[in-house]
């Protein structure tokens, strides 16, 4: 695909990394980004899933679709640092990071909140910490850097049977807001207008909201960073979607 320069408040020409992008949500976001003229880097830990996603996207979008896949264990800091170097070397810049690494484990009340479940859920937070540190300089250098995560309404109302899950999601939100504060501080220190934004999407359950998430992800580049940074955006299923 021929190189495209980004065009103002638009995702066209942007380079967007999807961390954990082989899920149904990742595929939906990738399709929407590609259809809007972005170049998409899908990162996953299973080669067969990456190959299947890339094949499906090229079949749908055409062989020249701007999709690229990267095999990486996002819980390994050295692997993520190497990933960032590869992406930077291939594309020259990164304008967005959408973090989709997560999962659910819960039930059994507070007594059922095992350390095993917590450690499994914590992998998503670890991946977020590693990827945001590795791509932080790139997002700050972009004239429209965007970070987005998918969180849960459980943060606002945690339940005993989902305490591990809510705690990890709350920590992920705190980390994301800290990234946003870093964007704002860097802009102030440089005496420049804020260009980077960190955004939290909250859902009760992601299933059925994949297309809504995809549209909202693309729209991040249609709005000024000052309107977005450190914001929490709820996503809900419309009545028409349940009929």
N, C-alpha and C positions, 0 to 999 in steps of 0.2 A: 504494500500500500504506500502510495506516495506520501511524503511528509507534508503535514498541514500545519500552518501556524494557528495558534488559538485565536478565536475571534471574539474579543471582549467578554461580555457576560453571556457566555455560551459554553457548552461542553464540547463543541466542535473543535477538533484538533488537540484536545487534551489527552494526557496519558493518565489513566486511572488504574490503580492496582486493586484487585479484589482478593482480599486475604480470606482463604477458605471459600473460594468461589465456585466449587463444583456442586453445591446444593441447588435445590429448585430455586431458591431466592437468588443465588449467585448467577444462575443461568438467565433468570428474568432480568436482572440488572445488566448483565453483559449484553443481552439482546437490545435493551433500551439504549444503552450507551453507544453501541455500534451503530444502531439506526440513527443516532443523533450526530454521528461523525467523530466519536471519540475512538481512541486506541485503548484496548483493554488488556491488562496483564492478569491472568487468572492464576492464583497461587493455590496449590494443594499438596497434600502429603501422599496421594495415591496416583501413580502414573497412569493406571488404566482409566481412572475417572477423569483425569485431565485430558487424556486422548479422546475419550468419548465426548466430553464437553466441546473440545475444539472442533472435532469432526461435525458435531451437530450444528454448531454456530456457523461453520464455513458452508455447510450444506444449506442453511437457512439464509445466510447473509451474502454468500458468494465466496469463491476461493480467495478473493483479494481482501476479505474482511480483516480489519486491523486487530485481530486477536492473537495473543501470544500466551503460552502457558509456561509456568515455572514450577518445578518440583522442589518443595522445601518443607522442612519440619519447623514450623513457626515457633515452637517451644524451645528451639535451639538457637541461642543468641549468635554463635558463629555462623550458622547457616543463614540466618536472616541478614546479617551484615554482608555476607557474600551475595545473597539475593539482591540486596539494594545496589551493590556494586555492578552486578550483571544488568539490572534494569536500567541503571543510570548510564552504563556504557552503551547499551543498545538504543535507548531512546533519547538520551541527553538530558532528560528532565522527568519529573513526576509531578502531576498536578492534583492527584487525588488518591486517597486510601480509604476504601470502604471495608470495614472489618466485619466478617460474617462468621468467625470462629465461635462456636458455642455448643449448646446442647442442654438437655434437661435431665436431672436426676432428683428425685424427691419422694415424699411420702413417709408415712410412719410417725408423724408428729416430730417433736423435738428429739425424742429418744432415737428416732430412725435416721437422724442426720449423721451419717457415718463419715469418718475421715476419708475413706476410699471414694465416696461420692464427691466430697469436697475437692479432693485432689484432681479428680477427673474434670470437674467444672472449672477449677482454677487454671487449667490449661488454656482456656479462652482468654483469661486475664493476662497470663504470661505471654501469649501470642500478641496481644494488644500492646503490652509494654515493649516487647522487642521490636515490633514492626513500626510503632510510632517513633521510637528513638532512632531507628535506622533510616526512616524517611523524613524525619523532622526538618532537616536542613533543606531538603528538596521542596517540601510543602511551603516553607517560609520563603524560598527563592521564587516560587511561582507567583504570578500576578493574580492567581485565583486558586490557591491551595485549599483543598477541602479534606477533612477527616470526618467520617461518619461511622457510628456503631449502631447496632440493634440491641436495645435493652428491653426491659420488661416492666409492666405495670406493677409487678411484685415489689419493685423498689419503693413505691409509694405506700404499699400495703402488704408488707411481708407476712407470710403465714408460717406457723411452726413447721408444717410439713414441707415447706420449701425454703427453710432458713438458709441452707447452704447456697441455694440458687440465688436468692435475693441478695445475700451478702456479696457474692461474686459480682452480680450485676451492679450493685451499688458501688463497689470498688471500681468497676470498669467505667461507670459514669463519672466518678470523681477523677479518675485518670484522664478521661476525655476532656473534662472541664479544665484540668490543669494544662493540657496541651493547648486549649484555647486561650488560656491566660498567657501562656508563653508566646503565642502568636501576637496577642495584643501588646505585650511588653516589648517584644522585638520591634514592632511597628513604632511604638512611642519612642524607644531609644534611638531609632533611626530617623525620627521626625517625619515618618511617611504615613500614608493612609493604610489602614488595616486591609490586608488582602487575603489573609488566611482565616478559615473558620472551622471550628470543631463542633459537630452536631450530634445529638443523641436522638435516635428514633425509638419510641417506646411502643410496644405491642403487648396485648394480652397473650396472643398466640400468633406466630408468624404464618402458619398454614392458612392459605386463602388470601393472604395480603401480599403475596410476592409481586404482583403487578403494581400494586399501590406503592410498595417500597421502591420498585424500579423507577416509577415515574417521579417519586419524591427525590430519589438519588440523582437523577438527571437534572432536576430542577435546582439542585444546590448551586449549579453554575449559572443560573439565571437570576440570582439574587445577590445583592452586595454582601460582603463579609460582615459588615457592621450590623446587618439585620439578622445574621445567622449565628454568629459566634457564641458558643456556650448555650445554645438554645436546645430545648427539649420539644420534639415534634411528635405528637401522638398519631398513630396510625390505627384506624378502626375499619372494620368491615362494613361497607355500605349495605343498606337494606336490599338494594337491587342485586348485590352479590350473593345474598343468602336465599334468593328465590330460585 
